[in-house]
Amino acid sequence: MAVEADVVAVPALLHPATEPPEARGISRDEVRLLVADRSGVRHAVFRDLGEFLSAGDIVVVNSSATLAAAVDAHRRAGPVTVHFSTALADGSWVVELRPGRRATGPALDVRHGEVVDLPGGARLRIVEPYGVTPLVGPRLWRCEVALDGPGAAYLEVHGRPIAYQYVPADWPLSCYQTIFGREPGSAEMPSAGRPFSHRGVTDLVTRGITIAPVLLHTGVSSLEKGEPPLPERYAVPEATARLVSATRRAGGRVVAVGTTVTRALETAADPDGTVHPAAGWTDLVLGPDRPARIVDGLVTGWHEPGASHLLLLEAVAGRELVSAAYEAARAAGYLWHEFGDSALLLP
């Protein structure tokens, strides 16, 4: 399934954030915020988010907490980093193997049946490729893992946060958590929620803006070109479904914090826009054939122009608005990736 054909071309942002904003001398909620709506583009600071929303709107956040999902391991070919992406219902895991701590791509010589030695005497055995296989070879693998105890507990002892080459230093897991994270399960931080602070949440609530949670555990984010989003575990609580439906009936806006929240909410939405409580696995791919039904606005970070990410943004905000936002962010030097700046798209 090739998903990149209909994506609008957007300029690459040139400046990834190489460290958390706290290391740059500012707080989480002091990163820049680009606001794009029908009237144009404005530049602000994230702590001022509430100024661009209205009483009666609802902001929906992801309550998934980030795992220490990168583990140093050893295979016959040499040292390797294992990225634990997704725990499957049968007890197996989806993993990605990379040849180094900051490797720019996956190991492409992995073979079925191969055994990888993990710290603490644990092992994993490669079973089969998982998901869509890029032309260069399988990137993700389903594997059987023999751990001493639950996966999250093992990773807490032996793992570290997944990090890529643009972040040269190691940062503690706390830097990869949002204030909303309650249930560990995401391989990588649901980063759109990172700039929220307790004072920012207080400001939203006192303005009459509701905040409600959903859950979606993210897998690894380094999708290859043409690779659709992977199935992910999600839950939309009954209370959140009620609040979203009540907001829509009253004429308020439903603002999703990140593509993870958007995917969860839209999975639980009927064609008429009714949201029901739901839980399970979602393989929903938003795009031209499946536009957003209930999400009216989106808080998001800036990422490399990957096909599936942009298709979801366009499904909510429209191609023209997304393109204008990216162009303005590039021109203004916004920082991208999980420690970078933010956008509020209000079509």
C-alpha positions in Angstrom: 0.0 0.0 0.0 1.8 3.1 -1.2 0.5 6.1 0.7 2.9 8.8 -0.4 1.5 9.6 -3.9 -1.2 12.2 -2.9 0.9 14.0 -0.2 1.5 17.6 -0.9 5.2 18.6 -1.1 6.4 20.5 1.9 9.8 21.9 2.6 12.0 20.0 5.0 12.7 21.9 8.3 16.4 22.4 8.6 16.9 22.5 12.4 16.0 19.5 14.5 15.9 20.1 18.3 19.0 18.4 19.6 18.1 18.5 23.3 15.1 19.2 25.5 14.0 22.8 25.8 14.9 22.7 29.6 18.5 22.2 28.5 18.2 25.3 26.3 17.1 27.4 29.3 13.4 27.4 28.8 10.5 25.4 30.2 8.4 22.9 28.4 5.6 25.3 27.7 7.9 28.0 26.4 8.6 26.4 23.1 7.3 28.3 20.1 3.7 27.8 18.8 2.7 28.4 15.3 -1.1 28.9 14.9 -2.5 28.3 11.5 -6.2 28.9 10.6 -8.3 30.4 7.8 -7.1 33.9 8.8 -3.4 33.0 8.3 -0.4 32.2 10.4 0.5 33.6 13.8 3.5 33.0 16.0 3.2 32.6 19.8 4.5 30.6 22.8 3.0 27.3 23.7 1.9 28.5 27.2 -0.5 30.9 25.4 -2.4 28.0 23.7 -5.6 28.9 25.6 -5.7 32.3 23.9 -6.5 30.6 20.6 -9.2 28.3 21.9 -12.6 29.1 23.2 -14.7 28.2 26.3 -16.7 25.1 25.4 -13.8 23.5 23.3 -12.4 20.2 24.4 -8.7 19.2 24.3 -8.1 15.5 24.1 -4.7 14.1 25.3 -2.9 10.8 25.3 -2.4 9.1 28.7 0.2 6.6 27.4 3.5 6.8 29.2 6.8 6.1 27.4 8.8 2.9 27.9 12.6 2.7 28.1 12.3 0.8 24.9 15.9 0.7 23.6 18.1 -2.1 24.9 21.8 -2.8 24.2 22.1 -6.4 23.0 24.4 -8.8 21.1 23.9 -10.9 18.1 26.3 -13.1 16.2 27.1 -10.2 13.8 28.1 -8.0 16.8 26.5 -5.4 19.1 23.0 -4.2 18.3 20.3 -2.0 19.8 16.9 -3.5 20.1 13.9 -1.1 19.9 10.9 -2.8 21.5 8.1 -1.4 19.5 4.8 -3.2 20.4 3.8 -5.9 22.8 1.4 -8.2 21.0 -1.6 -10.1 22.5 0.1 -13.5 22.2 3.1 -12.4 24.3 5.4 -11.8 21.4 6.9 -8.4 20.6 7.5 -6.3 17.5 11.1 -5.1 17.5 13.5 -3.2 15.3 17.2 -4.0 15.4 19.7 -1.2 14.8 23.5 -1.7 14.4 24.4 1.1 16.9 23.0 3.5 19.5 22.5 6.3 17.0 22.3 4.3 13.7 20.5 6.0 10.9 18.6 2.9 9.9 17.8 -0.7 10.8 20.0 -3.7 10.5 19.1 -5.3 7.2 20.8 -8.7 7.6 18.5 -10.0 10.3 17.3 -13.5 9.6 14.4 -15.8 10.7 15.3 -17.9 13.7 18.2 -15.7 14.7 18.7 -15.4 18.5 19.7 -12.1 20.1 21.2 -12.1 23.6 19.7 -9.4 25.9 21.0 -8.1 29.3 20.1 -10.1 32.4 20.2 -13.4 30.7 17.2 -12.7 28.5 16.9 -13.7 24.9 14.8 -13.0 21.8 14.3 -15.2 18.8 13.4 -13.6 15.4 10.2 -15.2 14.1 9.0 -13.4 11.0 8.8 -9.9 9.4 6.1 -7.7 10.7 4.0 -5.2 8.7 4.7 -3.8 5.3 8.2 -4.8 4.1 10.1 -2.0 2.3 12.0 -2.9 -0.8 15.4 -2.8 1.0 14.3 -5.6 3.4 12.3 -6.1 6.5 12.7 -3.4 9.2 10.4 -4.7 11.9 10.2 -8.3 13.2 7.9 -10.3 15.4 9.9 -12.1 17.9 9.5 -14.4 20.9 11.1 -12.9 24.0 12.1 -14.8 27.1 12.2 -12.2 29.9 12.3 -12.5 33.6 9.0 -10.8 34.4 6.8 -8.4 32.6 8.2 -6.5 29.6 7.7 -3.0 31.1 9.5 -4.0 34.3 12.4 -5.5 32.3 12.7 -2.4 30.2 12.7 -0.2 33.3 15.8 -2.0 34.5 17.7 -2.6 31.3 16.4 -0.1 28.8 16.8 3.6 27.9 14.6 5.9 25.8 14.7 5.4 22.0 16.8 8.2 20.5 18.0 9.0 17.1 21.1 10.6 15.6 19.8 14.2 15.8 19.9 13.9 19.6 23.6 13.3 20.3 23.4 13.1 24.2 21.5 10.6 26.4 18.6 12.1 28.3 16.7 10.4 31.2 13.3 8.8 30.6 11.7 11.7 32.4 12.6 13.9 29.5 10.5 11.6 27.3 7.3 11.7 29.4 4.4 14.0 29.1 2.5 15.2 32.2 -0.5 13.1 31.1 1.4 9.8 30.9 -0.2 7.2 33.3 0.0 3.8 31.6 3.4 2.7 30.3 3.2 1.3 26.8 4.6 3.7 24.1 7.8 2.8 22.4 8.3 6.6 21.8 6.8 9.6 23.5 3.5 10.9 22.3 5.4 14.1 21.7 2.6 16.5 20.9 1.7 16.5 24.6 5.2 17.3 25.8 4.9 21.1 25.9 1.9 21.0 28.3 2.6 22.0 31.8 0.6 22.0 35.0 0.2 25.8 34.8 -0.9 25.5 31.2 -3.6 22.9 32.0 -4.8 25.2 34.8 -5.1 28.1 32.4 -7.1 26.0 29.9 -9.5 24.8 32.6 -10.1 28.2 34.0 -10.9 29.4 30.5 -13.7 26.9 30.3 -11.9 24.4 28.1 -12.3 20.8 28.9 -9.4 18.3 29.0 -10.1 14.6 28.5 -7.9 11.5 27.9 -7.7 8.7 25.5 -5.0 6.0 25.3 -2.9 5.0 22.4 0.4 3.2 22.7 2.8 4.3 20.0 5.2 2.0 18.2 8.5 3.1 16.7 8.1 6.3 14.7 10.9 5.8 12.1 8.6 4.6 9.3 10.0 4.2 5.9 8.7 6.0 2.9 5.5 4.3 1.7 5.0 2.5 5.0 1.5 3.0 6.5 1.0 3.5 10.2 1.3 0.3 12.2 -1.6 -1.2 14.2 -1.6 0.3 17.7 -3.4 -0.5 20.9 -5.9 2.2 21.9 -8.8 2.9 24.3 -11.4 5.7 24.3 -13.0 5.8 27.7 -16.8 6.1 28.1 -16.4 9.5 29.9 -14.3 10.9 27.1 -16.7 9.7 24.4 -19.5 11.4 26.3 -17.6 14.7 26.6 -16.6 14.7 23.0 -20.1 14.1 21.8 -21.5 16.8 24.2 -18.9 19.3 23.0 -19.9 18.7 19.4 -23.6 19.0 20.1 -22.9 22.3 21.9 -20.9 23.7 19.0 -17.5 23.5 20.6 -14.4 22.3 18.8 -12.6 18.9 19.4 -8.9 19.6 19.5 -6.7 16.5 19.4 -3.2 16.6 20.9 -1.2 14.7 18.4 -1.7 12.2 15.6 -2.1 9.4 18.3 -5.2 11.1 19.8 -6.6 11.8 16.4 -6.2 8.1 15.4 -7.8 6.9 18.6 -10.8 9.3 18.4 -11.4 8.7 14.7 -11.3 4.9 15.2 -14.1 5.3 17.7 -16.2 7.5 15.5 -19.2 6.5 13.4 -19.7 7.8 9.9 -22.2 10.3 11.3 -19.5 11.6 13.8 -20.9 9.9 16.9 -18.1 8.8 19.2 -18.5 5.6 21.3 -16.3 4.1 24.0 -14.0 1.6 22.3 -10.8 -0.3 22.9 -8.6 -2.7 21.0 -6.2 -2.4 18.0 -6.6 0.2 15.4 -5.2 0.0 11.8 -7.0 3.1 10.7 -5.1 5.2 8.1 -6.5 8.7 7.7 -6.1 10.5 4.4 -8.0 11.5 1.2 -10.1 8.3 1.4 -10.9 8.7 5.1 -10.9 12.3 6.3 -11.4 13.2 9.9 -15.0 13.0 11.1 -14.9 14.6 14.6 -11.5 16.2 15.1 -11.7 19.9 14.4 -8.2 21.0 15.4 -4.8 19.5 16.0 -1.9 20.3 18.3 1.2 18.7 16.7 4.9 18.9 16.6 7.1 19.3 13.5 8.4 16.2 11.8 10.2 15.3 8.7 7.7 15.2 5.8 6.8 11.5 6.1 3.9 10.3 4.0 1.6 8.8 6.7 2.2 11.7 9.1 1.3 14.4 6.6 -1.7 12.5 5.3 -3.2 12.5 8.8 -2.5 16.2 9.2 -4.2 16.9 5.9 -7.1 14.7 6.9 -7.8 17.1 9.7 -6.6 20.5 8.5 -6.5 20.2 4.7 -3.6 20.2 2.3 -3.5 24.0 1.8 -3.3 24.8 5.6 -0.7 22.1 6.3 1.5 23.3 3.4 1.2 27.0 4.5 2.1 26.0 8.1 5.2 24.0 7.1 6.4 26.8 4.8 5.9 29.4 7.6 7.7 27.2 10.1 10.6 26.6 7.9 11.0 30.4 7.1 10.8 31.2 10.8 13.3 28.6 11.9 11.1 26.4 14.0 12.7 23.4 15.6 11.4 20.0 14.8 11.1 16.5 16.4 10.1 15.5 19.9 12.0 18.3 21.7 11.1 20.9 19.2 8.4 23.5 18.7 4.6 23.1 18.2 1.7 24.0 15.9 -2.0 24.5 16.4 -3.9 23.8 13.2 -7.5 25.1 13.3 -9.2 24.6 9.9 
